[in-house]
Amino acid sequence: MEFTPDFIAKLKKQDHNAFNEFYLKTIDMFFRYINANYRLPAQDAEDIIWDFYVKRRDAIKNHDDKQSFTWYFRTIFKNTIKDHFKKNTDTPFTELESTYDERAKFEDTLIDGNDLTEFLEHDYKFDQIQKAMKELDDTDKDIVYRKFIEEKSYEEISFLLWISQDTVRQRLSRAIKRLKELLK
């Protein structure tokens, strides 16, 4: 998601139309992010997002034009989430946990092109795939869906899920390996 310098300038001037456009372009992304990464009731998610928009509206005045605007507002959003958990100590701060060994070497977790082609060309039944997909964690399901159903690039998936492209590649590779094991 890119924002032009003119649009950012309008936001800095507190232009209501620019704020509404920003809201409409980002609201779904923020809800998806919270739903994919935290187990929160809908009301808590709405509170976080509302707090973010209020903070963003005030903080935009301090944005340095040399800095990426997208990363600037993402940082504000992540800090808003942290603030929510600090204020609400009865809500556990639990990101969805990966079932993978995070210490594994990146190269060792990737499948090669031949394995991927073989996997994709195999004639699995839909119910087999559906059952196997249920065994993946939510983030991996999301990555597989976005890559193979929505046909998004690693860069697009990275942006949508707020994780690095290397992490997207690694998680996709691990998910495919896991699906191959489950579909045997």
N, C-alpha and C positions, 0 to 999 in steps of 0.2 A: 504494500500500500504506500503510494507516494503522495506527498503533499507539495504543491508548488510554493515557491517563496511568496508569491502574492497571497495565497491562501493563508499561509502562516502569519503573514503581516496582518491580515484581517483578524485572525484569532488574537494576535497580540493587542489589537485595538479594541478587543472585546465585541466584535461584530456578531450580532445575534444570528444572522443567517449562516455565517461561517461556523458558528458553534453548532447550530442545528445540523449542518451538513457533516461536520465531524462526528457528531453523535450518531447520525444515521449510517455512516460508513464504518463505525467501530463497535457499536453496541452488541451485535451478534458475535463478533470475534471475542469480546470480553466474556460473554456468557459461555461460549464454547470453551474458552480457556479455563474458566473456573470449574465448569462441569467436568472437564477432562482431567483436571489435576487435583481437585479437592472434593471431599465429600461434605458438601454444605447444603443446608436447606435453601430453597429458592429465595426466601426472604433475606437470608444472609448474603447471598450472591447479589441481590438487588441493592442491598445496603452498601456493599463494597463498591459496586459500580457507581452508585450515586455519589459516594464519597470521592471516588476518583474524578468524576466530572467536575465536582466542586473544586477539588485541589488543582486539577489541570487548568481550570479557568483562571485561577489565581497565579499558578506557577508559569503559565505561558509567557507572562511578562518578562521572566528571567531567562527564557530560552536564548541560547547563544546560536546565532545563525550559522556558525561554523560547525555546529554539532548536528548530528542526524536527528531530525524531529521525531521520526518513528521510534528510535531508541530512547529518546528523551521521554516521550509519553509512556512507553513501555516500562521504563524505570519508575516513573510516578505510579503506574498501575501496580507493579509488583510491591512497591513500598506501601501502597494503600492496603494491599492484601496482608502484608506483615503487620501493619498497624491494627488491622481488624483482629488478628490472632492475639496480639499483645493486649488489646482492650478486652477481649472475650476469652479469658483464661479457661472457661469451662468448655470451649470448643477446641478439640485437639488439633494441633497443626500436623496433619498427616498428608503428605503427598503420596500419590499412588506409588507403591513400592514395586521396583523391578524385581523379577525373579532371576535375573541374570547376574553372573559374577562380574562386577564392575571392574575388577582388577585384570580381567582378561585383556590380552593385547588386541588392539583394534583390528590388525590384519587377520588375526586368528578367528575373529568372529564373522568375517565376511564369507559369503558363498561366491564361487566363481560364476562367470557368465553361463557356462555349460550346465551347471546345476540348476540355475534359475530357469533356463530355457527348457530343460527336461521337466522341471517341476510345473511350469506353466502349460506345457504341451500335454501333460498327463490328463487323461479323461476321467476326472473325479466327478462323482455325483454331487449335486448341490447340497443334499442333506449331510454328506460326509464333510464337505467344506464348512458348512454352517456349524456343525458340531465341533469341528476342530477349532474354528475361529473363537468359539466360546471359551476355549482354554487359554487364549491369549489375554494379556492384561489390556486395559482400555486404551492406553496410548498406542500399543502395538496394533490393535484392531484399527484404530484411527489412521495410523500410518499406512497399513495395508490397503484399507478402503480408499484413502486419498490417492495412493500411488496407482492402484490397479483398476479402480472403478471410476474415480474422478480424473484419472490420468494426469495428476499434478506432478510438477517437477520437484526435485529435492529442495530447491530453493523456496518454492511456494509452500511446501509442507513445513519446512523450517520456520518460515515466517508465521504460518497459521498456528503452529504449536509452540512457538517461542523456544525452540531448541536448535542447536547447531546442525548444519547440513551433515557433518560427520556423524552426529548422533542419530539423525534420521537414517542414514545409510546403514549404520551399525544395527540399529533396532529393526529395520526392515530385513536385513540379512538374517538376524537372529530369529525373527518371526517366521521367515520362510523356512529356515532349518527346523524350527519347532513344528510348523505345519507339516513338513515332510515326514517328521517322526510320527506325528499323530495320524497321518493319512496312510501309513504303512499297514 
